[in-house]
Amino acid sequence: MSSSARMGSSADKTACLRHGLIFENLTAEQLNKLSAIAVERSYGKGDVLFSEGKRADGFFVVCAGRVKVFKVSFDGREQILHLFDAGNILGEVPVFAGGAYPAHAEALTDVRALFIPREGFIRLIQEESGLALTMLAVLSRKLRHFTHLVESLSLKEVPGRLASYLLYMSEQSGSGDTVELEISKTQLAAVLGTIPETLSRIFSKMAASGLITLHGRTIEIKDRQGLAALAQGAKLG
């Protein structure tokens, strides 16, 4: 069950917004205006932030914790579309387009978030053009992400999807050839559009082929060129 969060003061809300990936370049005045309409919320692990089909009456800024956004197929299979950590926003697309949320959002950990109501935000961006430009940039980045996701799920075999994911994570983390899995293998399987058993077999084959070594949730990339070739469609031996 969700409940109002206690962040302590309006300064805490402003700090959350300031560290958000889309609001970091706003002026102090703009941040204060945004903070004034933001509603503090907290969620426990497994709580639902919003459900597919529900009217989109606002969007969320994650202040702490991790949220998954996912779809459920007719046969009950879950496809994770995105994982959101602190500093990310979610649920903003239908807020602008109108209508309902196109997917489900669930807390993977305890989550603190700010809820930005649609009506108040629309009034605010009519006054502050900088906010509108910022949101356009975010929507453009998300469009690129989902274009990549559709391409990966429709055109690549599962080994290629996993190889692409490992290469992407190594680049994003800046930790060289070491990748720390921050989600379970069951969740990773859902991200990649497969099942845990298939994912485990592919991990084992990658290790046997000398592409990676596995140490629990730590993965060492041993053959970056080989992974890149796999991501481009080469077969896993």
QUIPESUL-V793097 format. One record per residue. N is the residue number from 1. RES is the residue in one small letter. SS is DSSP state (helix for helix, strand for strand, loop for the rest). Layout:
BEGIN
n;res;ss
N;RES;SS
N;RES;SS
END
This chain:
BEGIN
n;res;ss
1;m;loop
2;s;loop
3;s;strand
4;s;loop
5;a;loop
6;r;loop
7;m;loop
8;g;loop
9;s;loop
10;s;helix
11;a;helix
12;d;helix
13;k;helix
14;t;helix
15;a;helix
16;c;helix
17;l;helix
18;r;helix
19;h;loop
20;g;loop
21;l;loop
22;i;loop
23;f;loop
24;e;loop
25;n;loop
26;l;loop
27;t;loop
28;a;helix
29;e;helix
30;q;helix
31;l;helix
32;n;helix
33;k;helix
34;l;helix
35;s;helix
36;a;helix
37;i;helix
38;a;strand
39;v;strand
40;e;strand
41;r;strand
42;s;strand
43;y;strand
44;g;loop
45;k;loop
46;g;loop
47;d;loop
48;v;strand
49;l;strand
50;f;strand
51;s;loop
52;e;loop
53;g;loop
54;k;loop
55;r;strand
56;a;loop
57;d;loop
58;g;strand
59;f;strand
60;f;strand
61;v;strand
62;v;strand
63;c;strand
64;a;strand
65;g;loop
66;r;loop
67;v;strand
68;k;strand
69;v;strand
70;f;strand
71;k;strand
72;v;strand
73;s;loop
74;f;loop
75;d;loop
76;g;loop
77;r;loop
78;e;strand
79;q;strand
80;i;strand
81;l;strand
82;h;strand
83;l;strand
84;f;strand
85;d;loop
86;a;loop
87;g;loop
88;n;loop
89;i;strand
90;l;strand
91;g;loop
92;e;loop
93;v;helix
94;p;helix
95;v;helix
96;f;helix
97;a;helix
98;g;loop
99;g;loop
100;a;strand
101;y;loop
102;p;loop
103;a;loop
104;h;strand
105;a;strand
106;e;strand
107;a;strand
108;l;loop
109;t;loop
110;d;loop
111;v;strand
112;r;strand
113;a;strand
114;l;strand
115;f;strand
116;i;strand
117;p;strand
118;r;helix
119;e;helix
120;g;helix
121;f;helix
122;i;helix
123;r;helix
124;l;helix
125;i;helix
126;q;helix
127;e;helix
128;e;loop
129;s;helix
130;g;helix
131;l;helix
132;a;helix
133;l;helix
134;t;helix
135;m;helix
136;l;helix
137;a;helix
138;v;helix
139;l;helix
140;s;helix
141;r;helix
142;k;helix
143;l;helix
144;r;helix
145;h;helix
146;f;helix
147;t;helix
148;h;helix
149;l;helix
150;v;helix
151;e;helix
152;s;helix
153;l;helix
154;s;helix
155;l;helix
156;k;loop
157;e;loop
158;v;helix
159;p;helix
160;g;helix
161;r;helix
162;l;helix
163;a;helix
164;s;helix
165;y;helix
166;l;helix
167;l;helix
168;y;helix
169;m;helix
170;s;helix
171;e;helix
172;q;helix
173;s;helix
174;g;loop
175;s;loop
176;g;loop
177;d;loop
178;t;strand
179;v;strand
180;e;strand
181;l;loop
182;e;loop
183;i;loop
184;s;loop
185;k;helix
186;t;helix
187;q;helix
188;l;helix
189;a;helix
190;a;helix
191;v;helix
192;l;helix
193;g;loop
194;t;loop
195;i;loop
196;p;helix
197;e;helix
198;t;helix
199;l;helix
200;s;helix
201;r;helix
202;i;helix
203;f;helix
204;s;helix
205;k;helix
206;m;helix
207;a;helix
208;a;helix
209;s;loop
210;g;loop
211;l;loop
212;i;strand
213;t;strand
214;l;strand
215;h;strand
216;g;loop
217;r;loop
218;t;strand
219;i;strand
220;e;strand
221;i;strand
222;k;loop
223;d;loop
224;r;helix
225;q;helix
226;g;helix
227;l;helix
228;a;helix
229;a;helix
230;l;helix
231;a;helix
232;q;loop
233;g;loop
234;a;loop
235;k;loop
236;l;loop
237;g;loop
END
